[in-house]
Structures are given as C-alpha cells and as structure tokens.
Amino acid sequence: MKTSSVKHSNRSSILSQIMAHQFISRKQVAAVLGLSPAAVSNIVDQLIRENLVVEGVAGEASSKGGRRPISLTVNPDAGRILSVVFRLRNPQVAVCDMLGRILDSRSYEEQEFEGTSQMADTLFQDIRELIQNAGGASRFIGAGLSVPGIVQNGVVLNSPELGLENSDLAGRLEKAIGIPVSIDKDVYMNALGENWKGAGRKYSNFVTVSIGTGIGSAIIIDNHVYRGAGGMAGEIGYLSTSMDALSQGPFKYTDFGYFERCASVNRLREEMNMHFHQIAQQCMGGEKEILEKLYAQTDQLCLGLGSLISLINPEAVILTGAYGLVSELVRERIVRNLEYLTPIRCEISFSHLGSQIMVYGCVGTVLQRTYDITFLQKFCEEGE
C-alpha cells in the first residue's frame, strides 16, 4: 500500500474514532488503533488546522496521577448538513450540525400531501428557505436524502410508496439547491443511524427491521451493509410467509410484497381506519379488541423475523419504526414466538431514537461519503 493510502486510511480511522467517542485523547486514539503517538498527533494537528477537530475539555486523570489528557472532539460547527427524509407520511427536512443535532427543521402531517409531486414542490421550497436561513449553500457540506424503496447507483429504481420508477430524485434536489446530495434507501439510513447513536453500537453483525407503511431491513455483516448483487438485499417485504402468497402474485418492484401486506402497520391502519399512533394509544389504554388485532399482526411479523434470524444468524435484530410505540406490549410476545419458531437465538431490541434515527442516517451518509468516516463498526474503549 502506498504511503498516501496508508495516511488516508489512518486519517479516516482517527476521525472515525473521534466521531464515535467524542471526548477522547490522542493517547487513547493511538491505543485503540495501534498507531504510534507521533503518527496520531501529526494527523490530529492537520484535522485541527482544517477546523474539523477541536481540543477542549480535559479528561479524567489516570489512577496513577499525572496530567489530565486533553480531549478531542469533532467540531460541530465545521459545516452544516441537510437531512431530507422523503416519504409521503411524515416527511421531514432539517439543518443539522456535524454531530447530527437539529438546528432548524420543517415537519409535515401526512394528510397534507396528495402525492409525490406536491410533496416535492413543498419540500424543495422549504429546503431553499432553510438553506438561506442557515447562511447559504456555501455553509453546507452536503445533503443526505432518504427514500423508501430500491436505490441503485444514486437512482430510485422503484418506490411503491412514492410511485417513483427510475427517478433521479437526488439529481433534481441537487440542481434545485446547489448542494451535493447523497441518496440511499431508508432502511440503510436506519442502520447507519442506529449504529452511530443507538443500540447498533454494540454489534458487528445485526439486522435492523423497519416497520411502517411497508417492511424493510438492513443486514450488517462484519460491520458492513450487505447490499446484494443489485443493491436489493434486505427487501424482506417480499418474503412469502404463507402458501397464500402463490395466489396473490406475481409480485413486482412496484408492488408491496406479501410479507409487508400481512405484517406492516399499513394493514392495521386500513383495517381500523385510524393512524397507528391512535391504535397504539387505544392498545395502551387496554382496548381488548384492538389489542388482539395488534397481537395477531405481531404474530405475522414473527413469521418473517424467525426466517430472517435462521438465515442470517445475527447478534441482534433491532426493530425501528412504528412498533416502537407499542414495544412494551409486544416485546415479550415477539421473544416468545421467536423462541418457538427457531432455535437460533439473538437479541431483540427496539430503537429508542424515534424519528431522529433517520436524521442521524442522513447526516452520517454525508459524513461517510465526504470524509470517509466509518460508522458501521463495533467501537471499543482503550483496553477492551
């Protein structure tokens, strides 16, 4: 490997560790990465000159005494990043700092939009206003664009929810706002956000399952997203969990799959003619009939999760999306069902990040592609 390649790799690793830990000393970075203190200091000094990293609060002194180490942190004000969660139900746009903290935002109720075109017009206009309020496009490093559906080479190949096919949505947005746009499917954004700020930090092999209008997943193997031959890995909405699937196909990219037809919250919403948060409230309030419907839906969900666990053997399955509203009601039922369906054990977790998970995913995608920061890894402290 050439010297420049080694230095780039070391720079990426050092910046990744500083981003992951926030308040970590040069000595700790060197120990975690197995690099010499001199090599770490040279690169850190460069990052400070570039205003990407700042030195600040002193850490705790060691038990042996001596000077307290000076902590390194990523400079939150090194630039601004735009997060765009593009979906018909509850889309969101936000201006964020380098740590994913929201500085300004716009959110929308799902009934405001009749279709994708109307939503795009509104969001693009609001995004331009947010950029202007934040100091203009030159203040921004980039924009992260999350979409439900299949994304290949930056193009939305298909999105049943948005009614898009072979759409250069990222190109349209980039042209409209004059900021580089990094696009990815929402479930991959979920996994990145969960790994950066949530339960995924503890694992190297895990699956995030997003339950909403449809059902999708991101498969993390040895700290990397497994995208498959065509970038479609994790499309578990097309799982066939019953013989009934043979009579309901053929299933196409433009369709919702059999599993998500049976187990997504969309089915409950349509059956009960109310939003899922209303269903959750009534279930939490003890409405027996509605609770039984939720349990039946949860059992359908477990059929797909059991197959996923048997195939992948992950350390954990992390459930994101609407089911977080009813996690206390369904957690034990899911664990019990999965113990019955498969002998392969793994942790079952619910994301605690809420809607913020998508913001972290969008911001993380920009940081990843701009600075080669690595989020999908199991971070450890010095000495672990």
C-alpha positions in Angstrom: 0.0 0.0 0.0 1.4 3.4 -0.9 2.3 5.9 1.9 -0.5 8.3 0.8 -3.1 5.4 1.0 -1.8 4.5 4.5 -2.1 8.1 5.7 -5.6 8.4 4.2 -6.6 5.2 6.0 -5.2 6.3 9.3 -6.8 9.7 8.9 -10.2 8.1 8.3 -9.7 5.7 11.3 -8.7 8.6 13.6 -11.6 10.8 12.6 -14.0 7.9 12.9 -12.8 7.2 16.5 -13.1 10.9 17.5 -16.6 11.0 16.0 -17.7 7.8 17.7 -16.4 8.7 21.2 -16.5 12.5 21.4 -14.0 13.4 24.1 -11.2 11.0 23.5 -7.5 11.8 24.0 -4.7 11.4 21.4 -3.2 8.7 23.6 -6.5 6.8 23.7 -6.9 7.0 19.9 -3.3 5.7 19.5 -4.0 2.8 21.9 -7.3 1.8 20.2 -5.9 1.9 16.7 -2.5 0.5 17.4 -0.8 3.6 15.9 2.2 5.5 17.2 1.5 8.6 19.3 3.6 10.7 16.8 1.5 9.4 13.8 -1.7 10.2 15.6 -0.6 13.7 16.6 0.5 14.6 13.1 -2.9 13.7 11.7 -4.8 15.3 14.6 -2.9 18.5 14.1 -3.9 18.6 10.4 -7.6 17.9 11.4 -7.4 20.8 13.8 -5.9 23.1 11.1 -8.8 22.1 8.9 -11.2 23.1 11.7 -12.7 19.5 11.7 -11.5 18.7 15.1 -11.0 20.8 18.3 -9.2 20.2 21.5 -11.0 21.2 24.6 -12.1 19.8 28.0 -9.5 17.8 29.9 -10.4 14.3 30.7 -10.0 12.4 34.0 -6.5 11.8 35.2 -5.4 8.2 35.5 -5.3 6.4 38.8 -1.5 6.9 38.8 -1.9 10.6 38.8 -0.2 13.0 36.3 -1.6 15.5 33.9 -5.2 15.1 32.7 -5.4 14.3 29.0 -6.9 16.9 26.7 -10.0 15.6 24.8 -10.5 15.7 21.1 -13.9 16.3 19.7 -15.4 16.8 16.2 -16.1 20.5 15.7 -19.9 20.6 15.4 -19.8 23.9 13.6 -17.3 22.8 10.9 -20.2 22.8 8.5 -23.9 22.2 8.1 -25.6 19.2 6.7 -29.1 18.9 5.3 -31.2 15.9 6.2 -34.2 15.1 3.9 -36.5 12.3 4.9 -38.6 11.9 1.7 -41.8 9.9 2.3 -45.5 10.6 2.0 -46.2 10.1 5.6 -44.5 12.5 8.0 -41.6 13.7 5.8 -39.0 15.9 7.4 -36.3 18.3 6.4 -33.7 19.6 8.8 -30.5 21.6 9.0 -28.0 19.8 11.3 -24.5 20.3 12.7 -21.7 17.8 12.3 -23.0 15.7 15.2 -26.5 15.3 13.8 -28.1 17.8 16.1 -31.1 19.6 14.5 -30.7 23.4 14.3 -33.7 24.1 12.2 -36.4 21.9 10.6 -39.7 21.5 8.9 -42.1 18.6 9.6 -45.4 17.8 8.0 -48.5 15.9 8.8 -49.2 13.0 6.5 -52.6 14.3 5.3 -51.1 17.4 3.8 -49.8 15.7 0.6 -51.9 14.1 -2.1 -48.9 12.8 -4.0 -45.2 12.8 -4.5 -45.1 15.8 -6.9 -47.0 18.0 -4.5 -44.8 16.9 -1.6 -41.6 17.5 -3.6 -42.7 21.1 -4.6 -43.3 21.9 -0.9 -40.2 20.3 0.4 -37.9 21.8 -2.2 -39.2 25.3 -1.5 -38.9 24.9 2.3 -35.4 23.4 1.9 -34.3 26.5 0.0 -35.6 28.7 2.8 -33.8 26.6 5.4 -30.5 26.9 3.5 -30.9 30.6 3.2 -31.6 31.0 6.9 -28.5 28.9 7.7 -26.2 31.2 5.8 -26.5 29.9 2.2 -25.3 26.9 0.3 -21.6 27.6 0.9 -22.1 26.8 4.6 -23.2 23.2 3.7 -21.1 20.1 3.3 -23.9 18.2 1.7 -27.4 16.8 1.9 -28.5 13.3 2.9 -31.7 12.1 1.1 -33.6 9.1 2.5 -36.2 7.4 0.4 -38.4 4.3 0.9 -37.7 1.8 -2.0 -34.8 0.4 -4.0 -31.9 2.7 -4.8 -29.3 1.8 -7.4 -26.3 4.0 -8.3 -28.0 7.0 -6.9 -31.3 6.4 -8.8 -34.6 5.4 -7.2 -35.2 2.3 -9.1 -38.6 1.7 -7.6 -40.6 3.1 -4.7 -44.1 1.7 -4.3 -44.9 4.2 -1.6 -43.8 7.2 -3.6 -44.9 5.9 -7.0 -41.4 6.5 -8.4 -39.6 4.4 -11.0 -36.1 5.1 -12.4 -36.2 8.5 -10.8 -33.1 10.8 -10.4 -34.6 12.4 -7.4 -31.2 13.2 -5.9 -30.2 14.9 -9.1 -33.3 17.0 -9.1 -32.7 18.1 -5.5 -29.1 18.8 -6.1 -29.9 21.0 -9.1 -32.6 22.8 -7.0 -30.4 23.6 -4.0 -26.9 23.7 -5.3 -25.6 21.3 -2.6 -24.1 17.8 -3.2 -26.8 15.2 -2.4 -26.1 11.6 -1.1 -29.1 9.4 -1.5 -29.8 6.0 0.0 -32.8 3.8 0.9 -34.3 4.5 4.2 -33.6 1.1 5.8 -29.8 1.6 5.2 -30.1 5.0 6.6 -31.8 3.5 9.7 -28.9 1.0 10.2 -26.3 3.7 9.9 -28.2 5.9 12.4 -28.7 3.0 14.8 -25.0 2.1 14.6 -23.8 5.7 15.2 -26.1 6.7 18.0 -28.2 3.7 19.1 -28.3 0.0 20.0 -26.3 -1.0 16.9 -23.1 0.4 18.5 -22.7 -2.9 20.5 -22.8 -5.2 17.5 -20.8 -6.2 14.4 -23.5 -8.4 12.9 -27.0 -7.2 13.2 -30.2 -6.5 11.3 -32.4 -3.5 11.5 -36.1 -4.1 10.6 -38.1 -1.0 9.8 -41.9 -1.5 10.2 -44.2 1.2 8.7 -46.1 1.5 5.5 -44.0 -1.4 4.3 -41.3 -3.6 5.9 -37.7 -3.4 5.0 -34.4 -4.4 6.6 -30.7 -3.7 6.5 -28.3 -6.5 7.0 -25.0 -5.7 8.7 -22.3 -8.4 8.3 -18.9 -7.9 9.8 -19.6 -4.2 10.2 -20.6 -3.6 6.6 -24.0 -3.3 5.0 -24.7 -6.3 2.8 -26.4 -4.8 -0.3 -26.6 -7.9 -2.5 -25.8 -8.2 -6.2 -28.1 -5.4 -7.3 -28.4 -3.3 -4.1 -31.6 -5.0 -3.1 -30.6 -7.1 -0.1 -32.9 -6.8 2.8 -36.1 -6.5 0.8 -37.9 -8.8 3.3 -41.2 -7.3 2.4 -41.2 -9.9 -0.4 -40.9 -12.8 2.0 -43.5 -15.5 1.4 -44.6 -16.5 4.9 -47.7 -18.5 3.7 -48.9 -20.5 0.8 -51.4 -17.7 0.2 -48.6 -15.8 -1.5 -48.8 -18.0 -4.5 -52.4 -16.9 -5.2 -51.6 -13.2 -4.6 -48.7 -12.7 -7.0 -46.9 -12.1 -9.2 -45.1 -9.5 -7.1 -43.2 -6.7 -8.8 -40.9 -4.0 -7.7 -43.8 -1.5 -7.9 -45.9 -3.7 -5.5 -45.8 -4.2 -1.8 -44.6 -7.7 -1.1 -46.7 -10.4 0.6 -45.0 -10.2 4.0 -45.4 -6.4 4.3 -49.0 -6.7 3.1 -49.7 -9.0 6.0 -47.5 -7.6 8.7 -46.9 -3.8 8.1 -48.8 -1.3 10.1 -50.4 -0.2 6.9 -52.7 -3.2 7.1 -53.8 -2.3 10.6 -54.4 1.3 9.6 -56.6 0.3 6.7 -58.5 -2.3 8.6 -59.2 0.0 11.6 -59.4 3.3 9.6 -57.1 5.2 12.0 -53.5 6.2 12.3 -51.1 3.9 14.0 -50.4 6.3 16.9 -54.2 6.2 17.6 -54.1 2.4 17.5 -51.2 2.4 19.9 -52.9 4.7 22.3 -56.0 2.5 22.5 -53.9 -0.6 22.9 -52.0 1.1 25.8 -55.4 2.0 27.2 -56.4 -1.6 27.3 -58.9 -1.7 24.4 -59.1 -5.5 24.2 -60.4 -5.9 20.7 -57.8 -3.6 19.2 -55.1 -5.2 21.3 -56.0 -8.6 19.9 -55.7 -7.3 16.4 -52.2 -5.9 17.2 -51.2 -9.3 18.7 -52.4 -11.1 15.5 -50.4 -8.6 13.4 -47.3 -9.2 15.7 -47.6 -13.0 15.2 -47.5 -12.4 11.4 -44.4 -10.2 11.9 -42.7 -13.0 13.8 -43.0 -15.4 10.9 -40.8 -13.2 8.8 -38.4 -12.4 11.7 -37.9 -16.1 12.5 -36.9 -16.8 8.9 -34.6 -13.9 8.9 -32.8 -14.9 12.1 -32.5 -18.5 10.8 -30.9 -17.3 7.6 -28.6 -14.6 8.9 -27.8 -15.7 12.5 -27.3 -12.0 13.6 -26.2 -10.9 17.1 -29.3 -8.8 17.3 -32.5 -7.7 15.4 -33.3 -4.1 16.1 -36.8 -3.0 15.3 -37.3 0.5 14.1 -40.4 2.5 13.0 -43.9 2.5 14.3 -43.7 -0.6 16.5 -41.6 1.4 18.9 -44.9 2.9 20.1 -46.1 -0.5 21.4 -42.8 -2.0 22.3 -43.8 -2.7 25.9 -46.9 -4.5 24.8 -45.3 -6.8 22.1 -41.7 -7.3 23.3 -42.3 -10.5 25.3 -44.7 -11.9 22.7 -42.1 -11.4 20.0 -39.3 -13.1 22.1 -41.6 -16.0 23.0 -42.7 -16.5 19.4 -39.2 -16.5 18.1 -38.0 -19.0 20.7 -40.7 -21.2 19.3 -40.1 -20.6 15.6 -36.3 -21.0 15.6 -33.6 -22.5 17.9 -31.2 -19.7 16.8 -31.0 -17.1 19.5 -30.3 -13.4 19.1 -31.1 -10.2 21.0 -34.4 -8.4 20.1 -34.2 -4.7 20.6 -36.4 -1.7 19.8 -34.8 1.5 18.6 -35.0 4.3 21.2 -34.1 7.0 18.6 -37.5 7.6 17.2 -37.7 9.9 14.2 -34.2 11.1 15.0 -32.7 7.9 13.6 -33.4 9.0 10.0 -31.7 12.3 10.7 -28.6 10.6 12.0 -28.7 8.3 9.0 -28.8 11.2 6.5 -26.1 13.2 8.3 -24.0 10.1 8.7 -24.2 9.3 5.0 -22.9 12.7 4.1 -20.0 12.4 6.6 -19.2 8.9 5.4 -19.0 10.0 1.7 -17.3 13.3 2.3 -14.7 12.4 5.0 -14.7 8.6 4.7 -15.8 8.4 8.3 -16.7 4.8 9.3 -19.8 4.3 11.4 -20.5 0.6 10.8 -18.1 -0.8 13.2 -18.1 -2.0 16.8 -16.3 0.6 18.7 -14.3 -0.3 21.8 -12.7 1.7 24.5 -9.0 1.7 25.3 -8.0 -1.6 26.9 -11.1 -3.5 25.9 
